[in-house]
Amino acid sequence: MTEICRSFSYKHNCGNYESRDFFCSQKAEVPEEEAEETSKRLHLFCKQQVMRDVAQYLAENSDSAEIPLNKG
């Protein structure tokens, strides 16, 4: 068995020397032969969670700000 831990972070520049940080981390314990696929899956999960939260933040805090939401 091996433990996989992946994370994704995003820093949004709000202007005026302000920024907002978004972060997600996830881990799983899997057999070694599943490690690579699990790593990819965990990274995608973290990225999707962070980008969802960024989009929600922008929708709630800015009428004109847009961010590209990559699905992969």
N, C-alpha and C positions, 0 to 999 in steps of 0.2 A: 504494500500500500504506500501511496505517496500523497502528500498534501499539496494542493494547488491553491495559490492565493493570487488573485488578479485585481487590479484596480484601474480606475479611470478618473482623471480630474480635468476640470475646465475652469479657466479664469476669464471672467467677463469684465472688460474695461467699461466702467460706467461714466468715465470722464471726470474731470476735476480731481484727478489723482485718487479716484476711488475705484475699487474693484470688488467683485463678488466671486467667491470660490465655491465650486460645486465638486463633490467627491463621492465616489461609491467604491466599496471594496467587498469582495465576496471570496469565500474559500470553500473548498470541497476536498474530501478525502476519497481517493479512487485507486483502483489497481493501476500499476505503472503503465500497462498497455493502453489505458484510457486517458493518460495524462495530457497528451497533446490536444486531443479533441475537447477534453474538458476545459483546458486552458483557453482555447478559442471561444468556447461557449460562455465561460465566465467573463471574459473580456467584453464580448458582445453584450452580455447582460448589463455589465457595469456602464458601458458606454450608452446604452439605450436609457438607462435610469437617469444618468447625468443629463443627457440631452433633453429628456422629457422635462426634468426639473428646470433646466435653463429656459426652455421654451415657455414653461408656465410662469417663471419669474418675469420674463420679458413681456408676456401678455398682461400680467398684472401691474407692471411698473413702467411700461413705455408703449405709447401708441405707434411710434414710428420705427422702433428698433426691430431688426429682423436678423435671424441667424439661420444659416443653412443646416438643415437636419438630415444628415447622412444616415441612411438605414443600415449601412454596413460598416 
